[in-house]
Amino acid sequence: MFDVTVIGAGVIGSAIARELCRYKLSICVIEKDPDVGNGTSKANSAIVHAGFDAKPHTLKGELNSKGNKMFDKLSQELDFPFKRIGSLVVCFDKNEIGNLEKLKQQGIENGVPNIEILDGDKVREMEPNLSKDVAAALYAPTGAIVCPYEMTIALAENAVVNGAEFKLNTKVISIIKGRGSYLIKTDKGDVESKIVVNAAGVFSDEINNMVSDKKIHIVPRKGEYCLFDKAVGDTVSRTIFQLPTKMGKGVLITPTVDGNLLIGPDAEDVGNKEDLNTTSKGLDFIISKAALSVNQLPMRQVITSFSGLRAHGTEDFIIGEAEDAENFINAAGIESPGLSSSPAIASMVRDIIVDKLKPEKNSGFNPIRKGIPKFREMTNEERKDIIAQNPKYGKIICRCETVTEGEIVDAIRRPLGARSVDGVKKRTRAGMGRCQGGFCAPRVVEILARELKISPQEVTKFGDHSNLLVGKDKEDVPV
């Protein structure tokens, strides 16, 4: 029996598991996908919000502000990319400055430091490529950007090193309340646990509704994005928002921590929790909206588009013990600013559980995790040194992103290591460049097959039945 079982290995579930490792607890994490961070944590705006958008005296407002402050230390401990670049909320009409004032006041109430309203000329001094139609902007210097999937992987790796057990590719079928524990039935066998934490993202309503009569309804809210080549990554140097609407924070344009440019998302409520299709209508919408913020959007430099789903529930996060299910803890309805709030959400859930179980502190907890060395960021001297230690770092596999064989092998051999082409991609950026894997994918398949001791035909793009190869060249294959 486990003390705590967390359902969901996105950024929230992985952060909770790591926080619980600070205590002498047996911890299990169940994830239906073959890798961590495969849902909302993989496909989002990658923004750490300053905290002015959420209503004061809500969990969103409180935890966004707290979470933002925790990122500096967390990124240093876990070695994932994070940059404080600041954010601007722009308006195009002087009559809308009053709405910026309301956001500013919300930010002050939420404890956001140093926010101010700037006129259009001042904003264009800071961001020369902004449209001449920008009348004013709210500036928040504590706004930041992060790599959400590297962050999730870092949290999960550190949790594993500190004793948490992850059961990937394992789907929860039902949860049965027993005497002092829960029996979690999965497609890979049963798991018994004193406490269950529901961090299942867009599926968190289904998990809650297995045990509680206080039903939750989660609507998958899809957002589409366009990613631009690094050649235009300096179009803006800060995250540029437009005034938010009732559907969300609106279409933004931002640099990424890896030097690309990102625009999006739109907001469409969909019925299918697996619907990650992009549409011409959605992409046209975000392009037209983003074009209002900058003088010339460099559309010829788009290298890919994608979509992600947000877990839209009630107006606020749903965090805490279910009223009619003792020791069943929800971390549900975590939409924006969920990523920004994730460190604070994890601390809040940890405190609830510690108050219940009163465990001893784990004196052996190690908060430090070292990421994969990034050849592209090294000096020539550092490159010589690492090649001398490991010649595989002298073989470039992905030319667009300067990713070496050494990095890919490291990604496969690490705790919770990559088991698919997308797993390698998330950990190293191999295939994320201009050619989107057109040249490096065959070599990545070869390395995965060699390291995992499987046939190249067994290598998948993202797990399950996403095999990339069906047979050998010049071999008769049934159609």
WOCOR-V943284 format. One record per pair of residues at least 4 apart in sequence whose C-alpha atoms are under 6 Angstrom apart, sorted by sequence separation. I is the first residue (numbers start at 0). GAP is how many residues later the second one is. D is the distance in Angstrom with one decimal. If there is no record, write none. Layout:
((I & GAP & D) (I & GAP & D))
This chain:
((8 & 4 & 4.8) (9 & 4 & 5.9) (10 & 4 & 5.9) (36 & 4 & 5.1) (37 & 4 & 5.4) (58 & 4 & 5.7) (59 & 4 & 5.7) (62 & 4 & 5.6) (70 & 4 & 5.8) (74 & 4 & 5.3) (107 & 4 & 5.5) (123 & 4 & 4.8) (152 & 4 & 6.0) (159 & 4 & 4.7) (177 & 4 & 5.4) (185 & 4 & 5.8) (199 & 4 & 4.4) (204 & 4 & 5.9) (207 & 4 & 5.9) (243 & 4 & 5.9) (255 & 4 & 5.3) (279 & 4 & 5.8) (285 & 4 & 5.9) (333 & 4 & 5.2) (337 & 4 & 5.8) (340 & 4 & 6.0) (353 & 4 & 5.0) (377 & 4 & 5.6) (385 & 4 & 6.0) (386 & 4 & 4.6) (397 & 4 & 5.5) (412 & 4 & 5.4) (418 & 4 & 6.0) (423 & 4 & 5.9) (424 & 4 & 4.7) (431 & 4 & 5.2) (436 & 4 & 5.0) (447 & 4 & 5.8) (448 & 4 & 5.6) (7 & 5 & 5.4) (8 & 5 & 5.2) (36 & 5 & 5.6) (55 & 5 & 5.3) (74 & 5 & 5.3) (106 & 5 & 5.1) (158 & 5 & 5.4) (176 & 5 & 4.7) (184 & 5 & 4.6) (243 & 5 & 4.2) (254 & 5 & 5.7) (397 & 5 & 4.9) (411 & 5 & 4.4) (417 & 5 & 4.5) (424 & 5 & 4.9) (430 & 5 & 4.8) (448 & 5 & 4.9) (460 & 5 & 5.4) (53 & 6 & 5.7) (54 & 6 & 5.6) (123 & 6 & 5.9) (175 & 6 & 5.6) (183 & 6 & 5.7) (208 & 6 & 5.5) (243 & 6 & 5.2) (254 & 6 & 4.5) (290 & 6 & 5.7) (321 & 6 & 6.0) (386 & 6 & 5.2) (396 & 6 & 5.8) (410 & 6 & 5.6) (411 & 6 & 4.5) (417 & 6 & 5.3) (430 & 6 & 3.8) (448 & 6 & 5.6) (459 & 6 & 5.0) (53 & 7 & 4.7) (175 & 7 & 5.0) (183 & 7 & 5.0) (253 & 7 & 5.8) (320 & 7 & 5.5) (386 & 7 & 5.5) (395 & 7 & 5.8) (396 & 7 & 5.2) (410 & 7 & 5.8) (448 & 7 & 5.2) (459 & 7 & 4.1) (174 & 8 & 5.7) (182 & 8 & 5.9) (253 & 8 & 5.4) (320 & 8 & 4.2) (395 & 8 & 4.3) (396 & 8 & 5.9) (458 & 8 & 5.9) (459 & 8 & 5.7) (174 & 9 & 4.5) (182 & 9 & 4.6) (252 & 9 & 5.7) (319 & 9 & 5.2) (394 & 9 & 5.4) (181 & 10 & 5.7) (252 & 10 & 4.5) (319 & 10 & 5.3) (394 & 10 & 5.7) (173 & 11 & 5.2) (181 & 11 & 5.3) (204 & 11 & 5.0) (240 & 11 & 4.6) (251 & 11 & 5.6) (318 & 11 & 5.1) (392 & 11 & 5.3) (172 & 12 & 5.5) (180 & 12 & 5.5) (204 & 12 & 5.5) (239 & 12 & 5.5) (251 & 12 & 5.5) (318 & 12 & 4.6) (392 & 12 & 5.9) (456 & 12 & 4.9) (50 & 13 & 5.4) (171 & 13 & 6.0) (172 & 13 & 5.0) (180 & 13 & 4.3) (204 & 13 & 5.7) (239 & 13 & 5.2) (250 & 13 & 4.8) (317 & 13 & 5.8) (391 & 13 & 5.3) (392 & 13 & 4.5) (50 & 14 & 5.1) (119 & 14 & 5.6) (171 & 14 & 4.3) (250 & 14 & 5.3) (317 & 14 & 5.0) (391 & 14 & 4.5) (119 & 15 & 4.5) (170 & 15 & 5.3) (238 & 15 & 4.4) (317 & 15 & 5.8) (119 & 16 & 4.5) (170 & 16 & 5.7) (316 & 16 & 5.3) (118 & 17 & 4.3) (316 & 17 & 5.5) (117 & 18 & 5.6) (117 & 19 & 5.4) (116 & 20 & 5.6) (312 & 20 & 4.8) (116 & 21 & 4.5) (311 & 21 & 5.6) (2 & 22 & 5.9) (4 & 22 & 5.8) (6 & 22 & 5.8) (7 & 22 & 5.9) (8 & 22 & 5.5) (115 & 22 & 5.8) (232 & 22 & 5.7) (263 & 22 & 5.5) (310 & 22 & 5.2) (2 & 23 & 5.1) (3 & 23 & 5.0) (4 & 23 & 4.6) (5 & 23 & 4.6) (6 & 23 & 4.9) (7 & 23 & 4.9) (115 & 23 & 5.4) (310 & 23 & 5.9) (311 & 23 & 5.9) (1 & 24 & 5.2) (4 & 24 & 5.6) (114 & 24 & 5.6) (310 & 24 & 5.2) (1 & 25 & 5.9) (114 & 25 & 4.7) (309 & 25 & 5.3) (9 & 26 & 6.0) (232 & 26 & 5.3) (375 & 26 & 5.4) (8 & 27 & 5.2) (9 & 27 & 4.3) (232 & 27 & 4.4) (402 & 27 & 5.9) (232 & 28 & 4.6) (229 & 29 & 5.4) (10 & 30 & 5.8) (229 & 30 & 4.3) (9 & 31 & 5.6) (228 & 31 & 5.5) (275 & 31 & 5.5) (227 & 32 & 5.8) (397 & 32 & 5.4) (400 & 32 & 5.7) (227 & 33 & 5.0) (399 & 33 & 4.9) (226 & 34 & 6.0) (226 & 35 & 4.7) (225 & 36 & 5.9) (225 & 37 & 5.4) (224 & 38 & 5.7) (224 & 39 & 4.5) (421 & 39 & 5.6) (224 & 40 & 5.4) (419 & 40 & 5.3) (420 & 40 & 4.8) (421 & 40 & 5.4) (91 & 41 & 5.5) (93 & 41 & 5.8) (223 & 41 & 4.9) (419 & 41 & 5.4) (91 & 42 & 4.6) (92 & 42 & 5.6) (222 & 42 & 4.6) (223 & 42 & 5.8) (397 & 42 & 5.1) (419 & 42 & 5.4) (90 & 43 & 5.8) (91 & 43 & 4.9) (222 & 43 & 4.8) (396 & 43 & 5.8) (90 & 44 & 5.8) (222 & 44 & 5.0) (90 & 45 & 5.7) (221 & 45 & 5.6) (89 & 46 & 5.9) (221 & 46 & 5.1) (89 & 47 & 4.2) (220 & 47 & 5.4) (88 & 48 & 5.1) (220 & 48 & 4.3) (60 & 49 & 5.9) (87 & 49 & 5.8) (88 & 49 & 5.0) (219 & 49 & 5.9) (87 & 50 & 5.4) (219 & 50 & 5.7) (51 & 51 & 5.8) (87 & 51 & 4.7) (86 & 52 & 5.9) (86 & 53 & 5.3) (219 & 53 & 5.9) (51 & 54 & 5.4) (55 & 54 & 5.7) (85 & 54 & 5.6) (51 & 55 & 3.6) (85 & 55 & 4.0) (85 & 56 & 5.3) (86 & 56 & 5.1) (85 & 57 & 4.2) (85 & 58 & 5.8) (84 & 59 & 5.3) (83 & 60 & 4.1) (82 & 61 & 5.5) (82 & 62 & 5.4) (81 & 63 & 5.8) (81 & 64 & 4.4) (80 & 65 & 5.7) (80 & 66 & 5.7) (79 & 71 & 5.6) (228 & 72 & 5.5) (227 & 73 & 5.4) (227 & 74 & 4.2) (228 & 74 & 5.9) (226 & 75 & 5.7) (227 & 75 & 5.4) (77 & 76 & 5.9) (226 & 76 & 6.0) (226 & 77 & 5.4) (226 & 78 & 5.9) (225 & 79 & 4.4) (224 & 80 & 5.5) (224 & 81 & 5.4) (223 & 82 & 5.8) (224 & 82 & 5.9) (223 & 83 & 4.2) (222 & 84 & 5.4) (222 & 85 & 5.5) (221 & 86 & 5.7) (221 & 87 & 4.5) (220 & 88 & 5.3) (219 & 89 & 5.6) (220 & 89 & 5.0) (219 & 90 & 5.7) (219 & 91 & 5.3) (49 & 92 & 5.5) (49 & 93 & 4.5) (217 & 93 & 5.9) (218 & 93 & 5.1) (48 & 94 & 5.2) (217 & 94 & 5.5) (217 & 95 & 4.7) (47 & 96 & 4.9) (47 & 97 & 5.5) (46 & 98 & 4.6) (45 & 99 & 5.8) (45 & 100 & 5.4) (45 & 102 & 5.8) (40 & 107 & 5.9) (41 & 107 & 5.1) (201 & 109 & 4.5) (200 & 110 & 5.8) (36 & 112 & 5.8) (211 & 113 & 6.0) (36 & 115 & 5.8) (203 & 128 & 5.6) (302 & 131 & 5.8) (194 & 132 & 4.9) (195 & 132 & 5.0) (196 & 132 & 4.7) (197 & 132 & 4.8) (198 & 132 & 5.1) (194 & 133 & 6.0) (196 & 133 & 5.9) (197 & 133 & 5.6) (33 & 134 & 5.3) (33 & 135 & 4.4) (27 & 136 & 5.8) (32 & 136 & 4.7) (26 & 137 & 4.9) (27 & 137 & 4.8) (28 & 137 & 4.7) (29 & 137 & 4.9) (30 & 137 & 4.9) (31 & 137 & 4.6) (27 & 138 & 5.8) (31 & 138 & 4.5) (30 & 139 & 5.6) (31 & 139 & 4.4) (14 & 140 & 5.7) (10 & 141 & 4.8) (13 & 141 & 5.6) (17 & 141 & 4.4) (13 & 142 & 5.0) (86 & 151 & 5.4) (85 & 152 & 5.5) (86 & 152 & 4.6) (87 & 152 & 5.0) (88 & 152 & 4.5) (89 & 152 & 5.0) (84 & 153 & 5.4) (86 & 153 & 6.0) (87 & 153 & 6.0) (88 & 153 & 5.2) (130 & 162 & 5.4) (129 & 163 & 5.7) (130 & 163 & 4.6) (129 & 164 & 4.2) (130 & 164 & 4.8) (128 & 165 & 5.6) (129 & 165 & 5.8) (128 & 166 & 5.8) (12 & 186 & 5.3) (3 & 189 & 5.8) (2 & 190 & 5.6) (5 & 190 & 5.9) (0 & 191 & 5.0) (1 & 191 & 4.6) (2 & 191 & 5.0) (3 & 191 & 4.7) (4 & 191 & 5.0) (5 & 191 & 4.6) (6 & 191 & 5.2) (7 & 191 & 5.0) (0 & 192 & 5.3) (3 & 192 & 5.8) (6 & 192 & 5.5) (7 & 192 & 4.4) (6 & 193 & 5.7) (157 & 211 & 6.0) (156 & 258 & 5.7) (43 & 264 & 6.0) (42 & 265 & 4.7) (39 & 268 & 5.9) (39 & 269 & 5.7) (67 & 272 & 5.8) (66 & 273 & 5.8) (66 & 274 & 4.5) (63 & 276 & 5.7) (66 & 276 & 5.3) (63 & 277 & 4.4) (66 & 277 & 4.7) (62 & 278 & 5.1) (65 & 278 & 6.0) (62 & 281 & 5.5) (77 & 290 & 5.6) (48 & 291 & 5.8) (76 & 291 & 4.8) (77 & 291 & 4.6) (78 & 291 & 5.7) (47 & 292 & 4.6) (78 & 292 & 5.5) (11 & 330 & 5.5) (15 & 330 & 4.4) (19 & 330 & 5.8) (14 & 331 & 5.5) (23 & 336 & 5.6) (22 & 337 & 5.8) (23 & 337 & 5.9) (22 & 338 & 4.2) (23 & 338 & 5.1) (22 & 339 & 4.4) (21 & 340 & 5.2) (21 & 343 & 5.6) (33 & 429 & 5.9))
